[in-house]
Amino acid sequence: ASRGPQHRPTGPIAGLGRTALSFDGNDDYAVIRSFVGLPTKTMTAAAWICVTHHKSYNRVLSHKWVGNGWNLFTDGSGVARFGIGQDNSDFAASKIIFRNRWHYVAGTYDGEFIRIYVDGVAGSRTELKNAAIDGDGYLSIGGAEWDPFRGLLDDVRLWNYARSAEEIRYDMVQQPFGNEDGLVGYWKFDEGRGYRVNDFSRMQNHAELGTGKRMPKWVQSQAQVHIPCTSPGMPISIVLDGILDGSAHNLRQPMAYLTSLPRNGVLHQHIMGEEQTPVLQPIEQVPNEIRHPSRRVLYTPSSQNASMPYCDTFEYRVHDGKFTSRQAAVVMVDVVEHPDMCATREISVKSCWGERTQASIAKPLLSPPKVSIIVPMYNQGHLLGETLESVVNQTYTDWEAVVVNDGSTDTSRDVARTLVERYVTRGYRMRVLDKVNGGLADARNAGIRAAQGEFIFPLDADDLVLPEFLEQAMRTLASDNSTNLVIADLKGFGAWEYSWKLPEYDALDLRYTNMFHCSALYHRSLWAAVPGGYPPTTLFGYEDWAFWIFAEELAGIRPRYIKEQQFLYRIRADSMHQSLLQHQEYSLASVRMLHPTLYPVELLISSHEKFLAAIDKVQQLVKEKGAKFPQSAMVHLMAGLVSEGQGSSRHDGHASGFYWDDALASYEQAAELAQFTDWQARWRLWVLQQRVG
């Protein structure tokens, strides 16, 4: 955290350099035993966190939780959550974070919705009206024996009202002064030693640290708790603050020296001239010790850089003549067009937010990528940014991403193009492919046809993948040449939680139970072996299951598993998967009818009967599939079954004949288009001809 006066300074303090607390994940803690002023109706809990190990519950800041308490925490899948316990039922919103990286996490409750923000970006919200929050007792920082936190914490804040999205973005780049209305707890973690963390809010709720083995360790902080801001031609004064480490021998104020210079600006420092008068001297080389007693430098942004906003950076270390800090501190400065824009800095990949939150730029490669990530999208632009962020944060870098816009009817196409253009300028291989709407399977196929990679990784536009997945998967493939598919366990998040520990693979069982989710990394030869790729004619979903059955039948699947929940599946009340669950009998029937040689005849006839009694929604969907895929034998078979069923339900012979004529025509077309081994259309045609005479 940054150390500075409580009044508004004339110049900003460097954004990091003093101390944070490191919690071991076992029993370290900081606690306020009798907190004065706990929120009871609305609130915001926020902190700078650096998770070093994902575990089921990493408590950051909490009060009881079960009952009527609350908890700001992260879980084993790298998801940040804010929960309010009502009658032991948890209401939480979520968004992904990454290990070994500093994030600003804030959870809010406004009396109607719970929200979570990570680095100023909102995750999903959860409705919870008029919750009564317990206002008595202790406040825990780091969890103690209750789900102890593993990682580093810095600059923890607690407010008795829900901060707005704009305020949270401001909090991310500017520390509070401590006297703000509604601020009931503010722990800077700047002490660097001792057994107490001071509360700089008006409430003075100081925290006690554990003792002995239960005491968290004082360490140097790299959290960017304050990012100075200026505009071209407007110099600002910056203090280079810091300590060497958290040990007792090292408490006196150290000296600072620069280890790198700004990319787009100039630094000056005050020195004493010949007549003992202060003069400004430009700093033109490093290392360069700062002679000002308060370690202050003057930064002036370049007026030549027309591309704004931009983030300028430079680094420094501190020393006391004997010891030097273990890490260089990185100073970030936002440069905007006009000084007034500093108070309302927007989230932008060009700003220091982008510099801080994004992974290193991928170096361009001339050879084709090893992995192609296929991201089909239909009206999901509001979720695409989070998905692509999980892609660019992969530790494995030899990939391309193809975003397939499947005829979106909202602004998703423009959102996708804007996001992809930003990533392309940073060196990532991404592109957007536009197509007429054909459904999820058709979009995946279009993306794979355009892909260049040897391996395919489908990732839907609302799902996420943890940073290590591709690296672990490619390492697994390299260790066994016979493997052609690698998949990780699934963790559901969003509207509710769900987990899927994948079963041991059995090729025969695959016919009757889906053994893989959609986001497996597999060799392109599996897709090439299946004529047409993913079948676009399944109803309400299961196109991936139908594809896996074909791939096993025609090529053989040889899977390996990553027994970690590295695939994050977003659960939404209005999602395609929820529609599948409501109409699963039709989905199953549409899958089985694609494989007439694999299933017993009785099961296939039972599948036909589902369509003979199809509900209105299924009838409409079959009609839409027929318009999109007129060369598919299966859509004509389903259309024939629907028409035959409609004719059978009519008591008027003329009306029945009208529908049966349609059914006969559909069966004839299906029989003409079907493979020789697919007997279904020919048999249905014969049965109906016998019936009508």
N, C-alpha and C positions, 0 to 999 in steps of 0.2 A: 504494500500500500504506500501511498505518497504522504509525506509528512509536510504539514504547512500550517499557517496561522488560521484561526477560526474566522477572522474577518476576511472579506474578499481581497485577495492579493492584487497588487498592481500588475503582476505577471504570473503566468501559470507555473505550477510545479511540475517537474517531470512525472510521467505517468506511472512509474514504478520505482522500485529500488530499495524500499525498506523491508518489512517482514510480513510473512504469512505464518500460519500454523499448519504443520503436517500431522495428520491423524493416521494411526496405524491400522485402522479397521478392526481392531480387537476390542479395546476398552478405553481408548483415549477419550477425553471429554472436556467440554467447557460448559458450565451451567450457571444460570441465574435462578436461585432457589425460590425466591419470593418476588416475582416480577410485578412491578408497579405499572399499570396502564396497558395490560394486554388487550388486544382488539376483541370486540364481542359481536360486531355486526358485519363490518367490512374490513378488508386488510390487504396489505402487500408484504410478502416476505421475499427478500432478495439477497444475493451473495455472489461474489466471485468464487468460482470453484474450479479445481483441476483434479479430475478423477483419475487415479492411477490404476484402479482395478474395478471392473464392473462386478457388482454383487447384487443379490436380490433386493436389498434395501440399503442404500447409502444415505443415511439421514444427514441433511445439511442443517436445517433449522426446524425445530418441532416443539409443539406443546401438546402433550398427552396423545393426541390423534384419536385413538379409539374413544368412544363416547362422543364428546363434542369438541375434541381438539383438532389439530391440523398438523400437516407435515409437508415440508419441502424436501424432496429426495430424488435420487436416481435409482434405476433398477438394473438388473443383470443384463439387460439388452441394450444398455446405453440410452435409456429414455429418461428424460427429466420429467418429474411429476409433481403436482401440488394436490394434496388430498385434504378433504375436510371430513371427519368422521361423524356421521349421524346415526345413532343407534347401531354402532359397529359396522355400518356400511360405508365404504370409501367412495368418494366422488373425486375423480382425478382427471386432469387434462394432461397431455403429454407431447413431447417433442424430443428428437434425438440429440445427444451430445457425443463427444468423442474423447477417448482417453488421452491423458498427457497433454491436454490443451486447455488453456484458461478460457472459461465461458462465463458470461454474466447471465445468471438465471434468476428469474423473478416469477413468483406465483401471486395471482391476484384473485380476490373475491369481492364482487360489488353488490352482493345481496341477491343476485339473480344468476350469474354465471361464474364458474371457476375458469381461469385462464392460466396458461403457462407461457412464458417468453424465454427464449434462448438467444442471447446476443441480439436482443431487440426484435426478434421475429416471433410472432405469435404461433403457437401450436393449436391443437384443437381445443374447443371450449366445451364445458359440460354444464348443463343447466342444474341449478340447485337453488330453489327459491327460499329466501328468508330463513337461512340456517341460523340457529342459535349457537354461537361459538362460546366455549367456556372461557371465562376471564380471570380465573384464579390459578395460582400455583407457579410451577417452574417453567423455564424455557431452556431447552437443550440445544447446544451448538455442537454438531458432530456426533450426536446420537448416544454416546456412552455405551452402556450395556444393551440398550435398545437399538439394534441395527446400526452399529457404529460406522462412521464414514471412513473411507479409505482414500486418502488424497490430501490436497491442500485447500485451505479456505482462507479468504481474505475479504475485508471490507463488507461485513454483513450488516444489512439494514432491515428494519421492521417499521411499517407504517400502519396507522389505524384506519386507512381508507384505501380503495383500489386506485392505484396510479394508472393513468391513461397510457396508451401505447406511445404517445409522444413524450410523456414524462419518463417512461422507462427507457426510451432511446436517449433522452438527455442524461438520465442517471448513469447510463453505460459509459459516457465520456466525461462526466463531471461529478466529483464527489460532493455529497452534502456538506453544509457548514456545521450542522448539528442543531441549529435553532429553528429549523423549518417547522411550520405547523403540521401536525399529524405524524411527525417522526418520533416514534416512541422507543427506538433502539438503534444505535449506530456504533458498531464496534470496528475500529480501523485496523486492529491487529498490528499496530506500529510499535508496540512496546519493545519487542526484540529480546525480552528476558522476563523472568519473574513468573508468578502464579496467578496473575490477574490480567484480564483484558478490559480496558476502560470503555465505558459507554459514553460517547460524545454527544448524545442527545440530551434534552432537558431532563429526561427521566432519571438519568444516572443509574441505570441498572447494570452495574459492573458484573462481569462474569468471572467465576472461579475456575481455574484449570485443575485437572487431576494432578495428583502427586505421585512421585515415584515412577513406576512403569506405566502409570495411567496418564502421564502428562504428555500432551502433544508437543512436538519439537518446533522451536522457532527456526525458521529458514528464511533465506532471501526470497522475496516475491518477484515474480515476473508478470503479475497481473497488470494489465493496462487500465488501472482504475481511473485515470484521468488522461484525456488526449487533448492537448492544446489545439487551438484553432486560430487561424488568421487569414489574411488575404494578401494578394501581391502588393508589395511596397509597404506593408505594415509590419514592422519588426516587433517581436515579442520576446520577453525575458523568460528564460527557463532555468529552473534550479535542477542541478544534477545531484539528486539525493541518493543515499544508499548506506548499507552496512556491509561488512565483509561476510559475516554469517551470524548465527544466533548464539555464539559462545560468549562466555563472560569476559574473556581476555580482550574483547574487541568492541568495547562500548564507546570509546571516544569517537568523535566525529571524524570520518576519514576524508581524504582528498580524492578528487575525481580527475580522470584523464580520458580524453577522447580516443576511441579506437577506430572510428570510421567517421566520414563526413557526409552531410546531406547530399541527396542525389540532385535536388533541384533548388536548393537554397544556399545561403552563406551564413556561417557562424562567426561572431566576433566575441572577444572577451575584453574586460577592462584590465588594463595594466597601468602601472605608474610610469609617467613620462620622466624626462630628464629633470624637470623642476618639481618632481613629486606631485604632478597633476595627473588625474586619471585620463587615459586616452583609450579609444577603441582600436583594437588590433584584430585584423581578420585572421582567422585560423585556416591555414592553407595546407597543412599536412598533419598526419597522425603517425605515432601517438603524440598527444599534446596535452600537457597537464594544465588544468584550469586553476589560475592563480587567485581568482576572486575568493575572499574568505567564506562567502556563502555558496560557492560552487555555481555561480550564475553565468550563463552565456546568453548572448543575444542572437536570435534566429531571424533572418530576413528571407522570405520566400522569393523565388525568382519571378520576375514579371514577364519572362520570355515564354513560359509554359502556358499555352492557350487552352490546354485540355483540362478543364476543371469540372468537378473537384478532383484533387489528387492528394495522395498521402506521401509525405516526405519522412524519411527515417535517418537516424544516425545512432551510433552505439557508444557506450562509455563503460568504464569499470571504475571501482574505487579501491584505494589502498591506504595504509597507515604508515608507510615507510618500511614495513616488514612483510605484511600479508597483503594479498590482492584478492578481490572478490572472485569467486569461482566462475561466475557467469557474467557475460556482458549484458548490460541493460540496454534495451532497444527503446529509444524515444521515438514516438510517432507524432506527427503534426498534420492535422487536417488543413488543407489550403482550399479556400472557397472563393467565389468571385467577389463577394461583398461581406464585410464584417457582420452585418445583421444576420447572415445565413448561418453563423456559428451557433446561434441559440436554437435553431431548428434543423439540425443536420439530419438529412435523410439517409437511410440505409442504401449504400451504393457500393458495387464492387470496386469502384475507383477510389473510394474513401479509405480511411484507416480501418473502418469496419471490414472492408474487403481484404485489406492487407492482413488483418489480425485473424479473421475467421476462415480464410480459404487455405487450401493445401498449396504446396509448392507448385509452381508452373510445370506442367508436363513438357519435356523437351520434344520438339517435333522429330518424327522418325520418317525416313524415306521408305522403309520396307512396310508391307501391309501389317496391320496390327494382329496380335495373336488372338485377341478376344474382341468380339463384337457384342455390345450391349444394346439390346433392342427394347425401346421404350414406346409401346403403343399408347396413344392418348386420345380420348374423346371427351371434350368439355371438362378437362381436369387441369387447366392452366394454373389454377390457384394452389394446386398441390405439387406441380411439376418442379418448382424451384427446390423444394426440400428433397425430392427424389434425386435430382441431378447433383445436389450438394453431397448426397451420400455416395454418388458415383465418383465425383472428382476427389473425394477423400479416400479413395482406395489406395492402399499401400502398394499395390501392383499397378504399374503405369502403362503397360503395353496394351492399350485398349482403344477402341473407338466407340462412340455412342451414336445410335441412329434413333431420333425421335420421330415417330410415325404419327402424324396428325390425321386421324381417321375421320375426316370430314366434320370437324367440330363446328358447332353452330353458335358458339359464343366467342369470346376474345382469346380463346386458348391458343389459336394459331399465332397471333401476334405476340402473346406472352412467350411461347416457345421460341420464336425467332429471336426475340430480344435476349432471352437467357442464353441461347446457344451462341449468338454473336459475341456476347460478353466472354463466354468461356473460350471461344475460338481465338479471340484477341489475346488471351492469356496462354495460348499454346496447346489447348486441348483439341483433340480430334472429335468434333461433333458436327452433326448436320440434321436438318429437319426435312422429312419427306412428307409431302402432302398427297392425299389420295381421297377418292370418293368413299363415303362411309360404307363399310362392309362388315363391321364387327371386329371383335378382338382377334379371333383367329386369322382373319384376312389381313389385319394390320400387322400381326406378327410375321406372317408369310411375306408381306411386302418389304418389311424391314430386313428380313433374313436374305431375301433375293438381292437387296442392295448392299448387303454387308460384305466386308472383305476378310473378316477374321476366320481362323481355323476353328475356333470354338465360339459357341453361341450362348449368350446369357440373357434370357428374357426377363425384363423387370417392368412391371406395370407402373404407370405414371403416378400412382398414389402410394406405392410401396417403397421400402427402404432396405438397404443392405449395409451391414456393418463394415468398417474400413478394412478389416483383415481378410474378408471372405475370398476375394479373387486370388490373393497371394497364397492363402492356404490351399485353395482348390487347385491352382496351377502346380503347386508343390506336390500335392497328392497325385495329380496326373503324371507328373514327371517321375514319380517313384514307382509307378506301375503302368507299363505300356498297354496292358490289356483293358484298363479302365477307360470308359468313354462317357461317363457322367459322374459329376460330383455335386452333392446337394447337402445343405445344412438344415438343421431343425428350424421350425417356424415359431415365431412369437407374434401373436396378434395384439394390436394396440388401437386405441381410438375410442369408439363407442363403448366397448368393453374389452376385457382381456381374454386371450385364448392362447394356448400353446399346443404344438404338435411335435411330439417326438417321433420321428419317422420309423416305421417298422422295418424289420429285416426283409430284404427283397426276396420275393418269390414270383417267378414269371407266371405261374398258373393262378396265383392269388390276385395278380394284377387285373385279371379279367373281371373280378368281382368286387375289388376294393381299390380305390385310388391310392397308390403307395408313394406318390411324389406330389409336391406342390408345383406351381408353374415355374418358379425361379431356380432351376438347376443349371449348372454350367455343363454343356455337353458338346461332344464333337459334331462338327457340321455334317458328317456322314450320316448321322442318325436322321436328320431332317431330310437330306437328299434321298434317303432310302424310301421315304414315304411319299407316294405320288400326291402332289398338291400340298404337302406339308401338313400344317394344323388343319383339321377338318372344319370348315366354316359353317357346317349345317347343324351342329349340335344346338339344342335349345337351352337358353338361360345359362350356359356355361359348360363345363366339363370338356371343353375343346382340348385342354392339355391332357386330360386322362385318355381321351380317344386317341390323341397323338402318341402317348406312351405305349398304348396297346399296339398300334400299328408299328411303332419303332421296334418293339420287342419281337413282333411276328416277322418283320421283314429284315431286321439287322441284328437284333439281340442287344439288350441293355446290360452293361456290366458296371454297376454303380459302386461308388465309395461314398462314405458318409463323414461329414464333419459334425460331431456330436455336441454342437453348440447352437444356441438360438441366434444365428447370424442373419437370418432373413426376417424382416419385420413387415408383417402383413397388416395393412390399415383396415380396420373394421368400421364401416359406416352403415347407418340404418338404411340408407337408400342405395347401397352398393349392388352391383351385379350379383355378387355372391349371395346376398340376402334374397334376391329374387329367385336364385337357383334353389335355395333351401325351401322356398314356398312352393316350387313347382318341380321338385326333385324327381317325381315319378316320370315326368315327360323327359327330363334331362337324361335319366338312366335309359329310357327307351330309345332316345335318339342316338345314344352311344352304342347300345347293343345292336341296333339295326345296321350300323356301319360294319359289323363284323359277323356276317351270317355263317361263316364256317367255324367260329370259335365257341358259339353258345348253343345250348340245346334248342331244338326246334320249338319245344313247348315255351321256353322263355322268350323266344322271338315272336311267337304268336301272341303271347301275353303283352309284349311291347306294342304290337299292331293294335291290340284292343284298346290301349290307352288313347291312340289317335282316333279310333273309331268313335270314342266318346269325348273328344277334345272340347275343352272349355273355350269360350270366346277368345281369350287372350292367346291361347295356343293357335287357334285358327288364324288369327291376325298375324302372328309371328311366322307361321308357315307360309302365308301369303307373301310377306315381306322377304323371306329367304328365297322364295321362288323368283321374285323380281330381281334380286341381287345375283343369284347364282343359277341361271336358267340351264346351264349345262351339267348340273349336278343330278345324278340319278336319285339320290336320297331325297332331295326336296320334292321331286315329282312323286316319289313313293309316299312321302308324308302327306302331300296334297291329295293324292288318290284316297288314302285312308280317311282323311278328314271329309272329303266329298262323299265317300261311301257311307260313312257314319251319319252324315247329314241326311242322305237319302233314306237310310234305314229308320231314321227317327220320324219321317213324314208318313202320315196316314193317307195322304192323297197320292194316288198312283202316278199322276202326271208330274207332281213335284218331285216324287222319289226318282222318277225316270230322268228328270233334268239333272239331279245331282249325280246319279249313277253314270250318266253319259260323261260328265266331267271326270268322274273317277276312272272310267275305262280309258279315257284319253290320257290321263295322267299316268296310269299304270303302263300303257303302251309306250309312252315316252320314257318312263323309268326303265322299262325292260330293254329298250333300244340303247340306252346310255350305260346300263349296268355292266359290270364284269360278268364273265360267263359263270363264275362260281356263285354269284349272288342270285339266288332263286326266288327271292321274295316278291318282286314285281310280277314275274311270270306266273307265280302261283296265285297271287291276289287277282290277277287278270282272269285266270281260268275260273277261280271260285265265283267271281262276280258275273262272268259270262254265263255260267251254269244257273246262277240265280235269276238273271233277267231273261234268260231263254234265247 
